[in-house]
Amino acid sequence: MKLSKENIRKLAPWPIAAVAVLAIWWFWSSNQSEGLGPGFASGNGRIEATEINIATKISGRVEEILVREGDFVTAGQLLARMQVDTLEAQHEEALASRDRAVQTVAVARAQVALAASDAGSAQAIVRQRKAELDAANQRLARSETLSAEGASSQQELDDDRARVRSAEAALAASNAQANAARASIVAAEAQVAGSESAVKAAEATIARIDADLKDSELRAPRDGRIQFRVAQTGEVLGAGGTVLNMVDLADVYMTFFLPEQIVGRVAIGSEARILLDAAPEIAIPADISFVSSTAQFTPKTVETESERQKLMFRIRAQIPPELLQQHLTQVKTGVPGIVWVKLDPSQDWPGPLTTPIGN
């Protein structure tokens, strides 16, 4: 297929994405005659890397940014700080709340001890009242015997009976006081439990604020290079606001496309070579780390045999991390180039592709 003016005119109504994929297919097919043979395939792409947004966890003002665009950073390195005046005030308030709760626990425990002492006293009084009741009952029994024999007056018998009733009332009152003392112990113990819960709540608040204070220091999650400064010192950002954008230079790859009649021969782990437009004489070794399971139709609704040959599959060629570590300063994203893939493992790489950089 030639992209003549007539063909371009026919493609004009097609969606832009469909035209782009068709252009990739045409470029690939037009260059196969100048390729390395049937055991190899190629596609065009650009160097890409995993991007990471360094963002705030909570809203606040950017106090300081410690890196510039293009700086290399290591995992854990401090990159920026957020203003923490409010958090520090909340931290002091939480500490005071915890101290107050600890004091409340001490007071509640003292109340438990006091209630236990009162309960002990009440039990002693109960025992005393029981002894008095027993003595009154014994006296009444003797009075009843003497009265029956005529040796005692009726008045003495009535007085002994009154003493028994009085002792019984005193014992009932003492039992009530003892029950109240035991209830006071339970109430005081409940206050202790509530106060201890308040201490735990205050400690949890302190831990949360400590975590927010720690998160106010934005650190690099992994080694990489700062790509953009999205925010500036003094800006107020919402929760999740991006301050910096960095790239992980240990995860660099090139994405390219191959047609459906070729992609079936490309396996995960297949050898590849990347030739950058900026340095076409240097072969960069790579491995196929991803092959899309779905194709891009051009157009999507066409299913004729001739059109199915224009299906393009997205493939990723991954550059080994150990090689990237040796050339960190030379790694740049967005650089265009071409990827050659070995379809037949038994074939040898020809010419300059035989010995790639790093070997």
C-alpha positions as CSV (number, residue, x, y, z in Angstrom):
1,M,0.0,0.0,0.0
2,K,1.3,3.4,-0.9
3,L,0.3,6.5,0.9
4,S,-0.5,8.5,-2.2
5,K,-2.5,11.7,-2.2
6,E,-5.5,9.6,-3.3
7,N,-5.0,7.2,-0.5
8,I,-4.6,10.0,2.0
9,R,-7.8,11.6,0.7
10,K,-9.6,8.2,1.2
11,L,-8.3,8.0,4.8
12,A,-9.4,11.5,5.8
13,P,-12.8,10.4,7.3
14,W,-11.2,7.7,9.4
15,P,-10.6,8.2,13.1
16,I,-7.2,9.7,13.9
17,A,-6.2,6.7,16.0
18,A,-7.0,4.3,13.1
19,V,-5.0,6.4,10.7
20,A,-2.0,6.4,13.1
21,V,-2.1,2.6,13.5
22,L,-2.4,2.1,9.8
23,A,0.7,4.4,9.3
24,I,2.6,2.3,11.8
25,W,1.6,-0.9,9.8
26,W,2.6,0.8,6.5
27,F,5.9,1.9,7.8
28,W,6.7,-1.6,9.2
29,S,5.7,-3.4,6.0
30,S,7.5,-0.9,3.7
31,N,10.8,-1.5,5.7
32,Q,10.6,-5.3,5.9
33,S,12.3,-5.7,2.5
34,E,15.3,-3.8,3.9
35,G,15.3,-5.8,7.2
36,L,17.4,-8.5,8.6
37,G,15.6,-11.4,7.1
38,P,12.5,-13.6,8.0
39,G,14.0,-14.4,11.4
40,F,13.7,-10.8,12.6
41,A,11.1,-8.1,12.9
42,S,11.2,-4.4,13.8
43,G,9.0,-1.6,14.9
44,N,9.4,2.1,15.9
45,G,8.9,3.6,19.3
46,R,10.2,5.9,22.0
47,I,12.1,5.3,25.2
48,E,9.8,5.3,28.1
49,A,10.1,4.8,31.9
50,T,7.8,4.3,34.9
51,E,6.8,7.7,36.2
52,I,6.0,8.4,39.8
53,N,4.2,11.5,41.2
54,I,5.5,12.7,44.5
55,A,2.3,14.0,46.1
56,T,1.1,15.2,49.5
57,K,-1.0,13.0,51.7
58,I,-2.8,15.9,53.4
59,S,-3.5,19.4,52.3
60,G,-1.1,22.1,53.2
61,R,1.5,24.7,52.1
62,V,4.8,23.6,50.4
63,E,7.5,24.8,52.8
64,E,10.6,23.7,50.9
65,I,11.7,21.8,47.8
66,L,15.2,20.4,48.0
67,V,15.8,19.1,44.5
68,R,15.8,20.5,41.0
69,E,14.7,19.1,37.7
70,G,17.2,16.6,36.3
71,D,18.6,15.7,39.8
72,F,19.3,12.0,40.5
73,V,17.8,10.8,43.8
74,T,18.0,7.7,45.8
75,A,15.3,5.8,47.7
76,G,14.4,7.5,51.0
77,Q,16.1,10.8,50.0
78,L,14.2,13.9,51.3
79,L,12.8,15.8,48.4
80,A,10.4,18.3,49.9
81,R,8.8,19.5,53.1
82,M,5.3,20.6,53.8
83,Q,4.4,23.2,56.5
84,V,3.6,21.5,59.7
85,D,2.7,24.3,62.2
86,T,-0.9,23.1,62.5
87,L,0.1,19.5,62.9
88,E,2.6,20.3,65.6
89,A,-0.1,22.2,67.5
90,Q,-2.4,19.3,67.2
91,H,0.4,17.0,68.4
92,E,0.8,19.1,71.6
93,E,-2.9,19.1,72.2
94,A,-3.0,15.3,71.8
95,L,-0.1,15.0,74.3
96,A,-2.0,17.1,76.8
97,S,-5.2,15.0,76.3
98,R,-3.2,11.9,77.0
99,D,-1.7,13.3,80.2
100,R,-5.1,14.3,81.3
101,A,-6.5,10.8,80.6
102,V,-3.6,9.2,82.5
103,Q,-4.4,11.4,85.5
104,T,-8.1,10.4,85.3
105,V,-7.0,6.8,85.4
106,A,-5.1,7.4,88.6
107,V,-8.1,9.1,90.2
108,A,-10.4,6.3,89.1
109,R,-8.1,3.7,90.5
110,A,-8.0,5.6,93.8
111,Q,-11.8,5.5,93.8
112,V,-11.7,1.8,93.4
113,A,-9.4,1.4,96.4
114,L,-11.7,3.7,98.5
115,A,-14.8,1.8,97.4
116,A,-13.1,-1.5,98.3
117,S,-12.2,-0.1,101.8
118,D,-15.8,1.1,102.3
119,A,-17.0,-2.4,101.2
120,G,-14.7,-4.0,103.8
121,S,-16.1,-1.7,106.5
122,A,-19.6,-2.5,105.5
123,Q,-19.0,-6.2,105.7
124,A,-17.5,-5.8,109.2
125,I,-20.7,-4.0,110.3
126,V,-22.8,-6.8,108.8
127,R,-20.9,-9.4,110.8
128,Q,-21.3,-7.2,113.9
129,R,-25.1,-6.9,113.3
130,K,-25.3,-10.7,112.8
131,A,-23.6,-11.3,116.1
132,E,-26.0,-8.8,117.8
133,L,-29.0,-10.6,116.3
134,D,-27.7,-14.0,117.4
135,A,-27.3,-12.6,121.0
136,A,-30.8,-11.1,120.9
137,N,-32.3,-14.4,119.7
138,Q,-30.6,-16.3,122.5
139,R,-31.7,-13.8,125.1
140,L,-35.3,-14.0,123.7
141,A,-35.2,-17.8,123.9
142,R,-34.2,-17.7,127.6
143,S,-36.8,-15.1,128.3
144,E,-39.5,-17.2,126.7
145,T,-38.4,-20.2,128.8
146,L,-38.3,-18.2,132.1
147,S,-41.6,-16.5,131.3
148,A,-43.3,-19.9,130.7
149,E,-42.0,-21.0,134.1
150,G,-43.2,-17.8,135.7
151,A,-39.6,-16.8,136.6
152,S,-39.7,-13.7,134.3
153,S,-42.1,-10.9,133.8
154,Q,-44.0,-10.3,130.6
155,Q,-42.2,-6.9,130.3
156,E,-38.8,-8.5,130.0
157,L,-40.1,-10.9,127.3
158,D,-41.5,-8.0,125.3
159,D,-38.2,-6.1,125.6
160,D,-36.2,-9.1,124.4
161,R,-38.5,-9.5,121.4
162,A,-38.1,-5.8,120.6
163,R,-34.3,-6.2,120.8
164,V,-34.5,-9.0,118.2
165,R,-36.6,-6.9,115.8
166,S,-34.1,-4.0,116.2
167,A,-31.1,-6.3,115.6
168,E,-32.8,-7.7,112.4
169,A,-33.4,-4.2,111.1
170,A,-29.8,-3.2,111.9
171,L,-28.6,-6.3,110.0
172,A,-30.8,-5.4,107.0
173,A,-29.4,-1.9,106.9
174,S,-25.9,-3.1,107.1
175,N,-26.5,-5.6,104.2
176,A,-27.8,-2.7,102.1
177,Q,-24.7,-0.6,102.9
178,A,-22.5,-3.5,101.9
179,N,-24.3,-4.0,98.6
180,A,-24.0,-0.3,97.9
181,A,-20.2,-0.5,98.7
182,R,-19.9,-3.4,96.2
183,A,-21.8,-1.4,93.6
184,S,-19.4,1.5,94.2
185,I,-16.5,-0.8,93.4
186,V,-18.0,-1.8,90.1
187,A,-18.7,1.8,89.2
188,A,-15.2,2.8,90.1
189,E,-13.7,0.0,88.0
190,A,-15.9,1.1,85.0
191,Q,-14.4,4.6,85.4
192,V,-10.9,3.1,85.3
193,A,-11.8,1.2,82.1
194,G,-13.2,4.4,80.5
195,S,-10.2,6.4,81.5
196,E,-7.8,3.8,80.1
197,S,-9.8,3.8,76.9
198,A,-9.3,7.6,76.8
199,V,-5.6,7.1,77.2
200,K,-5.6,4.7,74.3
201,A,-7.6,7.1,72.1
202,A,-5.2,9.9,72.9
203,E,-2.2,7.7,72.1
204,A,-3.9,6.7,68.8
205,T,-4.4,10.4,68.0
206,I,-0.7,11.0,68.7
207,A,0.3,8.1,66.4
208,R,-1.9,9.5,63.6
209,I,-0.5,12.9,63.9
210,D,3.1,11.5,64.1
211,A,2.3,9.7,60.8
212,D,1.0,12.9,59.2
213,L,4.2,14.7,60.4
214,K,6.3,11.9,58.9
215,D,4.3,12.1,55.6
216,S,4.9,15.9,55.5
217,E,8.4,15.0,54.5
218,L,8.2,13.9,50.9
219,R,10.8,11.2,50.2
220,A,11.8,9.3,47.1
221,P,10.1,5.9,47.0
222,R,12.9,4.5,44.8
223,D,16.0,5.5,42.9
224,G,15.3,7.8,39.9
225,R,15.6,11.2,38.4
226,I,13.4,14.3,39.0
227,Q,11.6,15.1,35.8
228,F,9.4,18.0,36.7
229,R,8.7,20.4,39.5
230,V,4.9,20.6,39.4
231,A,4.5,22.9,42.5
232,Q,6.6,25.7,43.9
233,T,7.6,26.7,47.4
234,G,4.7,28.5,49.1
235,E,1.9,27.0,47.1
236,V,-1.1,25.5,48.9
237,L,-2.0,22.1,47.7
238,G,-4.9,19.8,48.4
239,A,-4.7,16.3,49.6
240,G,-2.9,14.3,46.9
241,G,-1.5,17.4,45.2
242,T,1.6,16.6,43.1
243,V,4.8,18.4,44.1
244,L,7.4,16.5,41.9
245,N,7.4,14.0,39.1
246,M,10.2,11.5,38.9
247,V,11.1,8.6,36.6
248,D,12.3,5.2,37.7
249,L,15.5,4.7,35.7
250,A,15.5,1.0,36.7
251,D,12.3,0.4,34.6
252,V,13.1,1.7,31.1
253,Y,11.6,0.3,28.0
254,M,10.4,1.0,24.4
255,T,6.9,0.4,23.2
256,F,6.4,-0.6,19.6
257,F,3.9,-2.3,17.3
258,L,3.9,-5.4,15.1
259,P,1.2,-6.8,12.8
260,E,-0.8,-9.9,13.8
261,Q,0.9,-12.2,11.3
262,I,4.2,-11.5,13.1
263,V,3.3,-11.1,16.7
264,G,2.4,-14.7,17.1
265,R,6.1,-15.6,16.8
266,V,7.1,-13.1,19.5
267,A,7.5,-14.7,22.9
268,I,7.9,-13.2,26.3
269,G,11.6,-13.1,27.0
270,S,12.6,-12.9,23.3
271,E,15.9,-11.2,22.6
272,A,15.7,-7.6,21.2
273,R,18.0,-4.8,20.2
274,I,17.2,-1.1,20.4
275,L,18.7,1.4,18.0
276,L,18.1,5.0,19.0
277,D,17.9,7.7,16.3
278,A,20.4,9.7,18.4
279,A,23.0,6.9,18.3
280,P,22.1,4.4,15.6
281,E,25.6,2.8,15.8
282,I,24.9,1.5,19.4
283,A,22.8,-1.6,19.9
284,I,21.1,-1.7,23.3
285,P,20.1,-5.2,24.5
286,A,16.6,-5.7,25.6
287,D,14.0,-8.5,26.3
288,I,10.4,-8.6,25.4
289,S,8.5,-8.2,28.6
290,F,5.0,-7.6,27.4
291,V,2.9,-8.5,24.4
292,S,-0.7,-7.2,24.2
293,S,-3.4,-9.8,24.2
294,T,-5.7,-7.5,22.1
295,A,-5.1,-6.0,18.7
296,Q,-5.9,-2.5,17.4
297,F,-8.2,-2.7,14.4
298,T,-8.0,-0.3,11.4
299,P,-10.9,0.4,11.3
300,K,-12.1,-1.7,14.3
301,T,-15.3,-3.0,12.6
302,V,-13.5,-4.4,9.5
303,E,-13.1,-8.2,9.5
304,T,-12.1,-9.1,6.0
305,E,-8.9,-11.1,5.5
306,S,-7.1,-8.3,3.8
307,E,-7.9,-5.8,6.6
308,R,-7.1,-8.3,9.4
309,Q,-3.5,-8.2,8.2
310,K,-3.4,-4.6,9.4
311,L,-4.1,-5.5,13.0
312,M,-1.3,-4.1,15.2
313,F,-0.3,-5.5,18.6
314,R,1.5,-3.4,21.3
315,I,4.8,-4.9,22.5
316,R,7.3,-3.7,25.1
317,A,11.1,-4.2,25.0
318,Q,12.6,-3.9,28.5
319,I,16.2,-2.8,29.0
320,P,18.0,-4.7,31.7
321,P,18.2,-2.8,35.0
322,E,21.8,-3.7,35.5
323,L,22.7,-2.1,32.2
324,L,20.7,1.0,33.1
325,Q,22.7,1.4,36.3
326,Q,25.9,1.6,34.3
327,H,24.6,4.4,32.1
328,L,22.2,6.4,34.4
329,T,23.4,9.8,33.2
330,Q,22.7,8.8,29.5
331,V,19.2,7.5,30.1
332,K,16.6,9.8,28.7
333,T,12.9,9.3,28.0
334,G,11.2,10.3,24.8
335,V,14.1,9.5,22.5
336,P,12.8,7.8,19.3
337,G,14.3,4.6,17.8
338,I,13.7,1.2,16.4
339,V,13.4,-2.2,18.1
340,W,14.6,-5.4,16.3
341,V,13.2,-8.6,17.7
342,K,14.6,-12.1,17.1
343,L,11.8,-14.3,16.0
344,D,13.9,-17.4,15.5
345,P,16.1,-18.1,18.5
346,S,18.5,-20.3,16.4
347,Q,19.5,-17.4,14.3
348,D,22.5,-15.1,15.1
349,W,22.3,-11.4,15.3
350,P,23.9,-9.9,12.1
351,G,26.4,-7.1,11.8
352,P,26.5,-4.4,14.5
353,L,23.7,-6.1,16.4
354,T,25.9,-9.0,17.3
355,T,27.6,-7.4,20.3
356,P,25.4,-4.9,22.1
357,I,26.5,-2.2,24.5
358,G,27.5,-3.6,27.9
359,N,28.9,-6.8,26.5
